[in-house]
Amino acid sequence: MALQFKIVPVTAFEQNCSILWCDETMDAVVVDPGGDLDRIQAAIKDAGVQLKAIWLTHGHIDHVGGTGELALKEDLPIIGPHLDEQFWLDMLPQQSAMFGFPPVQMFTPKRWLQEGDTVQIGNQQLSVLHCPGHTPGHVVFYSEQAQLAVVGDVLFKGGIGRTDFPKGDHQTLIDAIQQKLFELPEETAFIPGHGPMSTIGHEKKTNPFVKMYG
């Protein structure tokens, strides 16, 4: 058995919405359905999986804009992010106006996540890492077995998340990357919130935004 994934870029921000599933049960979750629900649902149908939940890394609209609508449409529980992200979820109407998104369906997660929690898809279990800095309640999903992490906007190939939004903090982000993500095995591949995948080892060696603080 293994954890499978498919990346579906959505919205004008080309946000990496991820579909994760257990290939033994074919149970699936969608991580960060920011919008373009028709595209996401087509990818789910194409993969032949059964959607069981929505997982969220953080509350920025390009990551959560389609969450409320999809949860209602498919009767899905919303899992995550961390409670400190309530600030951003409360601001969804302002976010949609500011960034030119259509009005969004408001929602409340069924379960907030924190450091040390686990989440389950079929027979696959993933660990939750609280990695604030880009936003205060940002979480990362990590599968030790699959050597895969879904890191949202914490870390990118050759880059790091912005910290100039309200409640962002640059040093907090650097600390989360160094003390949490860079402690994962170097062969761990990660799906960032935008752009191409990379590995933890590659970023430890080459990422200029983290190396300067090392």
C-alpha positions as CSV (number, residue, x, y, z in Angstrom):
1,M,0.0,0.0,0.0
2,A,1.1,3.5,-0.7
3,L,0.2,7.1,-0.5
4,Q,-0.6,8.6,-4.0
5,F,-1.0,12.2,-5.0
6,K,-2.0,14.4,-7.8
7,I,-1.4,18.2,-8.0
8,V,-4.1,20.4,-9.5
9,P,-3.0,24.1,-10.0
10,V,-6.0,26.4,-9.3
11,T,-6.9,30.1,-9.3
12,A,-5.0,32.9,-10.9
13,F,-2.3,32.4,-8.2
14,E,-1.5,28.9,-9.6
15,Q,-1.9,27.4,-6.1
16,N,-1.0,23.7,-5.9
17,C,-4.2,22.0,-4.7
18,S,-3.3,18.4,-3.8
19,I,-5.4,15.2,-4.0
20,L,-3.9,12.6,-1.7
21,W,-5.2,9.0,-1.5
22,C,-4.5,5.6,-0.1
23,D,-4.1,3.2,-3.0
24,E,-5.4,0.3,-0.9
25,T,-8.7,1.8,0.1
26,M,-8.9,4.5,-2.6
27,D,-10.1,6.9,0.1
28,A,-8.9,10.5,-0.7
29,V,-8.6,13.9,0.7
30,V,-8.2,17.2,-1.1
31,V,-5.7,19.7,0.4
32,D,-6.2,23.4,-0.1
33,P,-9.1,23.6,-2.6
34,G,-8.6,27.3,-3.3
35,G,-11.0,27.5,-6.3
36,D,-11.7,26.1,-9.7
37,L,-13.8,23.3,-8.2
38,D,-14.7,21.9,-11.6
39,R,-11.1,21.2,-12.3
40,I,-10.5,19.7,-8.8
41,Q,-13.6,17.4,-9.1
42,A,-12.6,16.3,-12.6
43,A,-9.2,15.3,-11.3
44,I,-10.8,13.4,-8.4
45,K,-13.1,11.5,-10.9
46,D,-10.1,10.8,-13.2
47,A,-8.2,9.3,-10.3
48,G,-11.1,7.0,-9.4
49,V,-11.0,7.9,-5.7
50,Q,-13.6,8.5,-3.0
51,L,-13.2,11.9,-1.4
52,K,-13.5,11.8,2.4
53,A,-12.3,15.1,3.7
54,I,-10.8,18.5,3.1
55,W,-7.5,19.3,4.8
56,L,-6.2,22.9,5.0
57,T,-2.7,24.2,5.5
58,H,-3.6,27.8,6.2
59,G,-6.3,30.4,5.6
60,H,-5.2,32.4,2.6
61,I,-7.9,32.6,0.0
62,D,-6.0,31.0,-2.8
63,H,-5.7,27.9,-0.6
64,V,-9.2,27.9,0.9
65,G,-11.5,29.8,-1.4
66,G,-13.4,26.8,-2.6
67,T,-13.5,25.0,0.7
68,G,-16.9,26.0,2.0
69,E,-18.7,25.3,-1.3
70,L,-16.9,21.9,-1.8
71,A,-17.7,20.9,1.8
72,L,-21.4,21.6,1.3
73,K,-21.6,20.0,-2.1
74,E,-19.9,16.8,-1.1
75,D,-20.8,16.8,2.6
76,L,-17.2,16.7,3.7
77,P,-15.5,17.5,7.0
78,I,-13.0,20.3,7.0
79,I,-9.8,19.4,8.9
80,G,-7.3,22.1,9.9
81,P,-5.6,24.4,10.0
82,H,-4.4,25.4,13.5
83,L,-6.8,27.5,15.6
84,D,-4.5,30.6,15.2
85,E,-5.7,30.7,11.6
86,Q,-9.2,31.7,12.6
87,F,-8.0,35.3,12.1
88,W,-7.6,34.7,8.3
89,L,-10.8,32.6,7.9
90,D,-12.8,35.4,9.5
91,M,-11.3,37.7,6.9
92,L,-12.3,35.7,3.8
93,P,-14.8,38.3,2.6
94,Q,-12.1,41.0,2.7
95,Q,-9.6,38.6,1.1
96,S,-11.9,37.8,-1.8
97,A,-12.5,41.5,-2.4
98,M,-8.9,42.5,-2.1
99,F,-7.6,39.8,-4.5
100,G,-10.5,39.8,-7.0
101,F,-11.9,36.4,-6.0
102,P,-15.6,35.6,-6.3
103,P,-17.5,35.7,-3.0
104,V,-16.7,32.7,-0.9
105,Q,-18.8,30.3,1.3
106,M,-17.8,30.9,4.9
107,F,-17.0,27.8,6.9
108,T,-15.8,26.5,10.3
109,P,-13.4,23.6,10.4
110,K,-14.7,20.4,12.1
111,R,-11.3,19.9,13.7
112,W,-8.5,22.3,14.3
113,L,-5.0,20.8,14.2
114,Q,-1.9,21.3,16.3
115,E,1.7,20.1,16.5
116,G,1.9,16.3,17.1
117,D,-1.6,15.5,15.8
118,T,-2.1,12.8,13.1
119,V,-4.6,12.7,10.3
120,Q,-5.7,9.6,8.4
121,I,-6.6,8.7,4.8
122,G,-7.6,5.1,4.4
123,N,-4.7,3.1,5.8
124,Q,-2.2,6.0,5.5
125,Q,-1.4,8.2,8.6
126,L,0.3,11.6,8.3
127,S,1.8,13.8,11.0
128,V,0.9,17.4,11.6
129,L,3.6,20.0,12.0
130,H,2.7,23.5,13.2
131,C,4.9,25.8,11.1
132,P,3.9,29.5,11.7
133,G,5.6,32.5,10.1
134,H,3.8,32.9,6.8
135,T,0.6,32.8,8.8
136,P,0.2,32.1,12.5
137,G,-1.7,28.9,12.2
138,H,0.0,27.3,9.2
139,V,0.3,23.5,9.3
140,V,2.2,20.9,7.3
141,F,1.2,17.3,6.5
142,Y,4.0,14.7,6.6
143,S,4.0,11.1,5.7
144,E,7.1,9.3,7.0
145,Q,6.2,6.1,5.1
146,A,5.7,7.9,1.7
147,Q,8.6,10.3,2.4
148,L,6.3,13.1,1.3
149,A,5.2,16.4,2.9
150,V,2.6,19.0,1.8
151,V,4.1,22.2,3.1
152,G,1.7,24.9,1.8
153,D,3.4,28.3,1.7
154,V,6.2,27.6,4.2
155,L,8.9,26.5,1.8
156,F,9.3,26.5,-2.0
157,K,11.9,25.3,-4.4
158,G,14.5,28.0,-4.0
159,G,12.2,30.2,-1.9
160,I,10.2,30.7,1.3
161,G,6.8,32.1,2.2
162,R,6.0,35.8,2.3
163,T,5.9,37.3,5.8
164,D,4.6,40.8,5.0
165,F,0.9,39.9,5.6
166,P,-0.8,40.7,8.9
167,K,0.5,38.4,11.7
168,G,3.4,37.1,9.5
169,D,6.9,37.0,11.0
170,H,10.1,36.3,9.1
171,Q,12.2,34.9,12.0
172,T,9.3,32.6,13.1
173,L,9.1,31.3,9.5
174,I,12.9,30.6,9.4
175,D,12.7,28.9,12.7
176,A,9.9,26.7,11.6
177,I,11.8,25.7,8.4
178,Q,15.0,25.0,10.2
179,Q,13.6,23.3,13.3
180,K,10.7,21.3,11.8
181,L,11.1,20.9,8.0
182,F,14.9,20.6,7.9
183,E,14.7,18.0,10.6
184,L,12.9,15.7,8.2
185,P,14.9,13.1,6.2
186,E,16.7,14.7,3.3
187,E,15.1,12.4,0.8
188,T,11.6,13.7,1.8
189,A,9.9,15.2,-1.3
190,F,7.5,18.1,-0.7
191,I,4.6,19.7,-2.5
192,P,4.7,23.5,-2.0
193,G,1.8,25.8,-2.3
194,H,3.1,27.2,-5.6
195,G,5.6,26.0,-8.1
196,P,7.5,22.8,-8.6
197,M,8.2,20.1,-6.0
198,S,11.6,19.7,-4.4
199,T,13.2,17.7,-1.6
200,I,14.2,18.7,1.9
201,G,17.9,17.8,1.2
202,H,18.0,20.0,-1.9
203,E,16.6,23.0,-0.1
204,K,19.0,22.5,2.9
205,K,21.9,22.7,0.5
206,T,20.8,25.4,-2.0
207,N,17.9,27.5,-0.7
208,P,19.4,31.0,-0.4
209,F,16.7,32.4,1.8
210,V,17.4,29.8,4.5
211,K,21.1,29.3,4.0
212,M,21.9,32.9,5.0
213,Y,20.4,32.2,8.4
214,G,22.1,28.9,8.9
